[in-house]
Amino acid sequence: MGIKINDQSFKKNLKKNLNDDFMRAAMVKAQDLINKNRANVLSQLGDGNYQEWQKLSGEVRAHAIENLDFYLNQFAENVVKNGGNVFFAKDAKEASQYITNLAIEKGVKKVVKAKSMVTEEIGINHDLIDAGVDVKETDLAEYILQLDDWNPPSHMVVPSLHLNKTQIRDVFAKNGYSGKDIPEDLAAFARAQLRNEFVTADMGIYGCNFAIAESGAITLISNEGNIDLCTSAPELQVAVMGMERILATYEDADICISLLARNAVGAKNTSYTTFVNGITEEGAADGAKEFHVVIVDNGRSKVLKSQFKEVLQCMRCAACLNICPIYRQVGGHSYNSIYSGPLGVVLTPLLAGYDDFEELPYMCSLCGACTEVCPSNIKLHSLIHEHKRVLAEDKKASTFWGAGMTGAGMVFSRPWMYKLGTGVAPLMTKPFMVDGKIKRGVSVLKGWTDKRDMPALEKVRFRDWYTSRSKGGNK
Amino acid sequence: MKVTLFTTCIVDFMAMNVGKATVELLEGLGHEIDYPTNQTCCGQPMYNTGYVEKTKGTIKHFIETFEHAEVIVSPSGSCVSFVKEYPHILADDKVWKERAEKVASKTYELSQFLIDVININEISAKLPGKAVYHSNCHTARFLKVKEQPLQLLSKVEGLELVDFHNSDKCCGFGGTFSVKMGDISAEVADEKARYIQEANPDYLIGADFACLMNIGGRLSRIGSNIKVMHIAEVLNSK
């Protein structure tokens, strides 16, 4: 599995998710809770002026992206100085092959892997399994999803948000659990299973929240501590990062880390913030004896040269998912991509093309809430609109809407056509009327009228009233 | 002051009362109304669907129709926020960009005009009952008009304004989004309608008819008695 998570049509997938009452209730509950906590911790940040912090972190991220070549080279040089190896992968296949070959070459039998979006993107799990390597996801939510036949994540920060405790109990029951659906018991079961995996693994794979150019450090931010077991127990370790995850300095990281957990889960900080600095000294009790960093392009350099460059500033906090009114209703799987919500709408078509994701840019009401919260100061709604423009104008994706909008453009720029059109429109909508309202629309109106009434078009338009009034008529 | 009215296409053919209330309200405050009868739409539906080039004709028509005005006032924050985008959309044509800037700089949403431009302190409106105010995304977020409608509503005699859960969140309208993704839009509107019902108001008030039509459409379908009113109608209530 790479970016695309299933082969169902967009509409079929959407319908299934809209009918999943549990998942939808979970989304609403999670959004409300996270946003309440988020507002609380942001109000306590410095002088409480979030906009200033947002501007600052946006500048820090934009600076790194503007000078990506320089900082990537500086970072890579420092990783090598720290005893590590760096591999620049041009696409998902190269990245996955490098890691798989490394595992084969070193005789790796078992990999413990910490949650990371970019490893989902390159589809490393299945390549390793195909090569005969046992892979264990160690993040609790990812572990659940792995046991659930590699059910795809539905959220960037809370991957198994779409499952409830009973469903999780059922998943565990298939794997030897005999207890009840009590969260503490379920977590204890997973912990007992995973502890043994950590100490017997030959290789650790993890992602990278930020890569610090000035030191060559990989910054990892987590709550469960499982990443820290991946960075300490196995002697062979691989960090995988999208090439945009660079920050110039620790000072820059300070700003971004201050905003990441606050925006992601509404907490001041996470339990663990770890800096991995290459191999450990000879004789050290833990840490990597061999360390690799795989820097993944996979379409990012193309984005860097495009009008969508700003999206590379994203620090994957998922604040945009947590605020989006559409994500709230449809859940992460409806986007058919590992990247969901507003960020997914922008990023997925850039990395994976429009062919499979043509519908995504329309999963947006352009309400602008995502832009308002984004700690990387990305104008997400404007980038979503730019996708719509590219689809409409450059790709000419929908002749139906294109024809409709050509017509609207003609009518709205010619007053005589507008006056004529709005004059006869009430007659044309008459067949859809019930009790003075439009209740059974067809075609484009169907989605509206399935659950909502639409007012009848006025028989007397405002302009008619005004004109007759100014002539001394009806007041 | 001579106020040039941009009533919006949707008010013109779907909500005549909103336009009528806007006229009566402004006249009642002593202003002279100028209504250019060649006006049509601001162009937002085409633009937001992605058809930028096809929108330019409509935008230019708007500019030609309204550039004579001293001040342009509209009962729709969303449309006004789009007019503010005109200079950006016409950026590659110096002459049109400048004309767009002039028009954009003198265009105001109704409550913004009443508070920020003519600084009214009193409103002689009266409407007994409990109300919730739905904050339109483009009005509040893009135009930054959040407090003005609330200030005005607080001056209405007999009106008690209460908050409701997620009152500042999108109602799911989003122009053509509401028909292109009609089923998702309906779910967002349904949730909005539920939270409004929980507050048990007599009135739902908004400063943008499109959102009111969307939420009101759901309220109507579920048989709610909550009366949906545009702020112009409320401020014009006697």
HADDOCK unambig.tbl for C-alpha pairs under 7 A between the chains (distance, minus, plus):
assign (segid A and resid 325 and name CA) (segid B and resid 170 and name CA) 6.51 0.50 0.50
assign (segid A and resid 325 and name CA) (segid B and resid 188 and name CA) 6.83 0.50 0.50
assign (segid A and resid 329 and name CA) (segid B and resid 187 and name CA) 6.76 0.50 0.50
assign (segid A and resid 329 and name CA) (segid B and resid 188 and name CA) 6.84 0.50 0.50
assign (segid A and resid 362 and name CA) (segid B and resid 177 and name CA) 6.93 0.50 0.50
assign (segid A and resid 365 and name CA) (segid B and resid 172 and name CA) 6.39 0.50 0.50
assign (segid A and resid 365 and name CA) (segid B and resid 173 and name CA) 6.79 0.50 0.50
assign (segid A and resid 365 and name CA) (segid B and resid 174 and name CA) 4.30 0.50 0.50
assign (segid A and resid 365 and name CA) (segid B and resid 177 and name CA) 5.68 0.50 0.50
assign (segid A and resid 366 and name CA) (segid B and resid 174 and name CA) 6.29 0.50 0.50
assign (segid A and resid 367 and name CA) (segid B and resid 137 and name CA) 5.51 0.50 0.50
assign (segid A and resid 367 and name CA) (segid B and resid 138 and name CA) 6.72 0.50 0.50
assign (segid A and resid 367 and name CA) (segid B and resid 170 and name CA) 6.16 0.50 0.50
assign (segid A and resid 367 and name CA) (segid B and resid 174 and name CA) 6.99 0.50 0.50
assign (segid A and resid 385 and name CA) (segid B and resid 48 and name CA) 6.72 0.50 0.50
assign (segid A and resid 385 and name CA) (segid B and resid 50 and name CA) 6.46 0.50 0.50
assign (segid A and resid 388 and name CA) (segid B and resid 49 and name CA) 6.35 0.50 0.50
assign (segid A and resid 388 and name CA) (segid B and resid 50 and name CA) 4.50 0.50 0.50
assign (segid A and resid 389 and name CA) (segid B and resid 50 and name CA) 3.84 0.50 0.50
assign (segid A and resid 389 and name CA) (segid B and resid 51 and name CA) 5.93 0.50 0.50
assign (segid A and resid 389 and name CA) (segid B and resid 52 and name CA) 6.67 0.50 0.50
assign (segid A and resid 392 and name CA) (segid B and resid 50 and name CA) 5.55 0.50 0.50
assign (segid A and resid 392 and name CA) (segid B and resid 51 and name CA) 5.95 0.50 0.50
assign (segid A and resid 393 and name CA) (segid B and resid 51 and name CA) 6.43 0.50 0.50
assign (segid A and resid 405 and name CA) (segid B and resid 46 and name CA) 5.70 0.50 0.50
assign (segid A and resid 406 and name CA) (segid B and resid 54 and name CA) 6.22 0.50 0.50
assign (segid A and resid 409 and name CA) (segid B and resid 54 and name CA) 5.76 0.50 0.50
assign (segid A and resid 409 and name CA) (segid B and resid 55 and name CA) 5.94 0.50 0.50
assign (segid A and resid 409 and name CA) (segid B and resid 57 and name CA) 6.72 0.50 0.50
assign (segid A and resid 409 and name CA) (segid B and resid 58 and name CA) 6.06 0.50 0.50
assign (segid A and resid 412 and name CA) (segid B and resid 40 and name CA) 5.50 0.50 0.50
assign (segid A and resid 412 and name CA) (segid B and resid 41 and name CA) 5.88 0.50 0.50
assign (segid A and resid 412 and name CA) (segid B and resid 58 and name CA) 5.48 0.50 0.50
assign (segid A and resid 413 and name CA) (segid B and resid 57 and name CA) 5.63 0.50 0.50
assign (segid A and resid 413 and name CA) (segid B and resid 58 and name CA) 4.41 0.50 0.50
assign (segid A and resid 413 and name CA) (segid B and resid 61 and name CA) 5.50 0.50 0.50
assign (segid A and resid 415 and name CA) (segid B and resid 38 and name CA) 5.34 0.50 0.50
assign (segid A and resid 415 and name CA) (segid B and resid 39 and name CA) 6.78 0.50 0.50
assign (segid A and resid 415 and name CA) (segid B and resid 40 and name CA) 6.46 0.50 0.50
assign (segid A and resid 418 and name CA) (segid B and resid 40 and name CA) 6.65 0.50 0.50
assign (segid A and resid 422 and name CA) (segid B and resid 13 and name CA) 6.52 0.50 0.50
assign (segid A and resid 444 and name CA) (segid B and resid 179 and name CA) 5.44 0.50 0.50
assign (segid A and resid 444 and name CA) (segid B and resid 180 and name CA) 6.56 0.50 0.50
assign (segid A and resid 445 and name CA) (segid B and resid 179 and name CA) 5.89 0.50 0.50
assign (segid A and resid 447 and name CA) (segid B and resid 179 and name CA) 6.12 0.50 0.50
assign (segid A and resid 447 and name CA) (segid B and resid 182 and name CA) 3.87 0.50 0.50
assign (segid A and resid 447 and name CA) (segid B and resid 183 and name CA) 4.87 0.50 0.50
assign (segid A and resid 448 and name CA) (segid B and resid 178 and name CA) 6.60 0.50 0.50
assign (segid A and resid 448 and name CA) (segid B and resid 179 and name CA) 5.94 0.50 0.50
assign (segid A and resid 448 and name CA) (segid B and resid 182 and name CA) 4.95 0.50 0.50
assign (segid A and resid 448 and name CA) (segid B and resid 183 and name CA) 6.79 0.50 0.50
assign (segid A and resid 448 and name CA) (segid B and resid 186 and name CA) 6.35 0.50 0.50
assign (segid A and resid 451 and name CA) (segid B and resid 186 and name CA) 6.13 0.50 0.50
assign (segid A and resid 451 and name CA) (segid B and resid 218 and name CA) 6.49 0.50 0.50
assign (segid A and resid 451 and name CA) (segid B and resid 221 and name CA) 6.87 0.50 0.50
assign (segid A and resid 452 and name CA) (segid B and resid 186 and name CA) 6.97 0.50 0.50
assign (segid A and resid 452 and name CA) (segid B and resid 217 and name CA) 4.62 0.50 0.50
assign (segid A and resid 452 and name CA) (segid B and resid 218 and name CA) 4.45 0.50 0.50
assign (segid A and resid 452 and name CA) (segid B and resid 221 and name CA) 5.56 0.50 0.50
assign (segid A and resid 453 and name CA) (segid B and resid 217 and name CA) 4.31 0.50 0.50
assign (segid A and resid 453 and name CA) (segid B and resid 218 and name CA) 6.38 0.50 0.50
assign (segid A and resid 453 and name CA) (segid B and resid 220 and name CA) 6.37 0.50 0.50
assign (segid A and resid 453 and name CA) (segid B and resid 221 and name CA) 5.74 0.50 0.50
assign (segid A and resid 454 and name CA) (segid B and resid 217 and name CA) 5.57 0.50 0.50
assign (segid A and resid 455 and name CA) (segid B and resid 14 and name CA) 6.97 0.50 0.50
assign (segid A and resid 456 and name CA) (segid B and resid 14 and name CA) 6.90 0.50 0.50
assign (segid A and resid 457 and name CA) (segid B and resid 13 and name CA) 5.72 0.50 0.50
assign (segid A and resid 457 and name CA) (segid B and resid 14 and name CA) 4.87 0.50 0.50
assign (segid A and resid 458 and name CA) (segid B and resid 13 and name CA) 5.22 0.50 0.50
assign (segid A and resid 458 and name CA) (segid B and resid 14 and name CA) 5.20 0.50 0.50
assign (segid A and resid 458 and name CA) (segid B and resid 15 and name CA) 6.91 0.50 0.50
assign (segid A and resid 458 and name CA) (segid B and resid 16 and name CA) 6.97 0.50 0.50
assign (segid A and resid 461 and name CA) (segid B and resid 12 and name CA) 5.32 0.50 0.50
assign (segid A and resid 461 and name CA) (segid B and resid 13 and name CA) 4.96 0.50 0.50
assign (segid A and resid 461 and name CA) (segid B and resid 16 and name CA) 5.85 0.50 0.50
assign (segid A and resid 462 and name CA) (segid B and resid 12 and name CA) 4.65 0.50 0.50
assign (segid A and resid 462 and name CA) (segid B and resid 13 and name CA) 6.71 0.50 0.50
assign (segid A and resid 462 and name CA) (segid B and resid 16 and name CA) 4.51 0.50 0.50
assign (segid A and resid 462 and name CA) (segid B and resid 19 and name CA) 6.25 0.50 0.50
assign (segid A and resid 463 and name CA) (segid B and resid 12 and name CA) 6.44 0.50 0.50
assign (segid A and resid 463 and name CA) (segid B and resid 37 and name CA) 6.96 0.50 0.50
